[in-house]
Amino acid sequence: MEALKRRIKTDGRNLGGGILKVDGFINHQVDPDLMQACGRELARRFAPARATKVLTAEISGIAPAFCAALALGVPVVYARKQRPITMPDQVYLTLAPSHTKGLSVELIVSPEYLRATERVLIIDDFLATGQTILGLARLAGAAGAAVVGIGVVIEKTFEGGREALRPLGVPIEALARVADMRDGRIVFAN
């Protein structure tokens, strides 16, 4: 998606250590026009999967997941990192390492919102090592739901996430694929 790549080039920053700072337009401050375009494109790519629900992780995945779900006309559920008192006693819970936080975080979903009949499209802001997305897939599996695809705004191809997700056997789509961040660069894959 060329508009996204241009925005990454102009406003993104390589902070070193594989960290790509795009929080000024994707996940702390959100550019609604760009995010809506990303959501429409992800929805277009995954329309044949006939998803009944979009699943993401709190908090960074919510904007792209919401926009994709809106374009698909299905609900979006986000896995919480802390359990609110409104959630039932029995929940789906898994641990996933956080690349930016440097520790494992809980991902929690209420069984009220994720059922065995669901066809789940997982959407997130980044695909790096794939561990958060694998955690989301485990949550869907715990519910008995079928994961029908994985869509991300940005993939860092050099971190091996796509290979980690391949055993899930579902389509994986990235709107922008960053192949190299050495020496302060941001180089896109073809």
C-alpha positions in Angstrom: 0.0 0.0 0.0 1.9 3.0 -1.3 0.3 5.7 0.9 1.3 3.7 4.0 4.9 3.2 2.7 5.2 7.0 2.0 4.0 7.8 5.5 6.4 5.4 7.1 9.2 6.9 5.0 8.3 10.5 5.9 7.1 10.2 9.5 8.4 6.8 10.8 11.7 6.5 12.7 14.1 3.7 13.0 15.0 3.7 16.8 17.5 0.8 16.4 17.2 -2.7 17.8 14.4 -3.4 15.3 12.0 -0.8 16.7 10.1 1.2 14.1 8.4 4.2 15.6 5.1 4.9 13.8 3.1 5.9 16.9 2.5 9.3 15.5 0.0 7.9 12.9 -0.8 4.3 13.7 -1.0 3.4 17.3 -0.7 6.3 19.8 -1.9 9.1 17.7 -3.9 7.6 14.8 -4.4 9.2 11.4 -8.0 8.2 10.8 -7.9 8.6 7.0 -4.8 6.4 6.7 -6.2 3.9 9.1 -9.5 3.8 7.3 -7.7 3.1 4.0 -5.7 0.4 5.7 -8.9 -1.2 7.1 -10.6 -1.1 3.7 -7.6 -2.7 2.0 -7.3 -5.5 4.6 -11.1 -6.1 4.3 -10.7 -6.3 0.5 -7.9 -8.8 0.7 -9.8 -11.0 3.2 -13.3 -10.7 1.9 -13.2 -14.3 0.5 -12.5 -15.6 4.0 -16.0 -14.7 5.1 -14.9 -13.7 8.6 -17.6 -13.3 11.2 -15.3 -11.6 13.8 -12.1 -9.6 13.8 -9.7 -10.3 16.8 -6.8 -8.2 17.9 -4.7 -7.3 20.9 -5.1 -4.3 23.2 -4.2 -1.5 22.5 -2.1 -1.0 19.3 -4.1 -3.4 17.2 -7.5 -1.8 17.9 -7.4 1.0 15.3 -6.6 -1.2 12.2 -8.8 -4.0 13.5 -11.7 -1.7 14.0 -11.4 -0.2 10.5 -11.1 -3.6 8.9 -14.1 -4.9 10.9 -16.1 -1.8 9.9 -15.3 -2.4 6.3 -16.3 -6.1 6.6 -19.4 -5.4 8.6 -18.5 -7.7 11.5 -17.7 -7.1 15.2 -14.2 -6.6 16.5 -13.0 -8.2 19.8 -9.8 -7.2 21.4 -7.8 -9.3 23.8 -7.4 -7.3 27.0 -4.1 -7.2 28.9 -5.8 -6.8 32.3 -9.0 -8.5 33.4 -11.8 -6.0 34.3 -14.3 -6.9 37.1 -17.0 -7.0 34.4 -15.5 -10.1 32.8 -16.8 -13.6 33.9 -14.8 -15.9 36.1 -14.1 -18.3 33.2 -12.0 -16.6 30.4 -9.7 -17.5 27.6 -6.2 -16.5 28.6 -2.7 -16.9 27.2 0.7 -15.3 27.6 2.6 -13.6 24.8 5.9 -11.9 24.9 5.8 -8.1 24.1 8.5 -7.0 21.8 8.4 -3.3 22.8 7.8 -4.0 26.5 10.4 -6.7 26.9 8.2 -9.0 29.0 5.3 -11.4 28.7 1.8 -10.0 28.8 -1.6 -11.7 29.4 -4.1 -11.7 26.6 -7.6 -12.3 27.9 -10.9 -12.7 26.0 -14.4 -13.3 27.5 -16.1 -16.4 26.1 -19.2 -14.1 25.7 -17.5 -12.6 22.6 -15.6 -15.5 21.1 -17.5 -18.7 20.2 -16.8 -21.9 18.5 -19.0 -20.9 15.5 -16.8 -17.9 14.7 -14.6 -17.4 11.6 -11.9 -15.2 13.1 -9.7 -12.8 11.1 -6.7 -11.7 13.2 -5.6 -8.1 12.6 -2.7 -6.3 14.3 -0.5 -3.3 13.7 2.8 -5.2 13.5 4.0 -8.6 12.6 7.5 -9.0 14.0 8.3 -12.3 15.7 4.6 -13.4 15.5 4.3 -14.2 19.2 1.3 -11.9 19.9 -0.5 -13.2 16.8 0.2 -16.8 17.9 -1.3 -15.8 21.3 -4.4 -14.5 19.6 -4.6 -17.7 17.5 -4.4 -19.7 20.8 -7.3 -17.7 22.2 -9.4 -18.4 19.1 -8.4 -22.1 19.3 -9.4 -22.2 23.0 -12.9 -21.0 22.0 -13.1 -23.6 19.2 -13.2 -20.8 16.6 -11.5 -21.1 13.2 -8.8 -18.6 12.3 -9.3 -17.7 8.6 -6.6 -15.2 8.1 -4.0 -12.8 9.5 -3.6 -9.2 8.4 -1.1 -6.6 9.6 -0.4 -3.1 8.8 3.4 -3.5 8.9 5.5 -6.6 8.8 9.2 -6.7 9.7 10.3 -9.6 7.5 13.7 -9.9 9.1 12.2 -11.0 12.5 10.8 -14.3 11.3 7.1 -13.8 12.3 5.6 -15.0 9.0 7.6 -18.3 9.3 6.3 -18.7 12.9 2.7 -18.3 11.7 3.0 -20.6 8.7 1.9 -23.7 10.6 -1.5 -22.0 11.2 -2.1 -22.6 7.5 -4.0 -19.4 6.8 -3.4 -16.5 4.5 -1.1 -13.8 5.9 -1.3 -10.3 4.4 0.8 -7.2 5.2 0.2 -3.8 3.9 3.8 -2.7 4.1 6.8 -5.1 4.5 10.0 -3.8 6.0 13.0 -5.9 5.0 15.9 -4.1 6.5 16.4 -1.6 9.4 20.2 -1.8 9.7 22.2 1.4 10.0 19.1 3.5 10.7 17.5 2.7 7.3 13.9 1.7 6.6 14.0 -0.6 3.5 10.8 -2.1 2.1 10.6 -5.6 0.6 9.4 -5.9 -3.0 
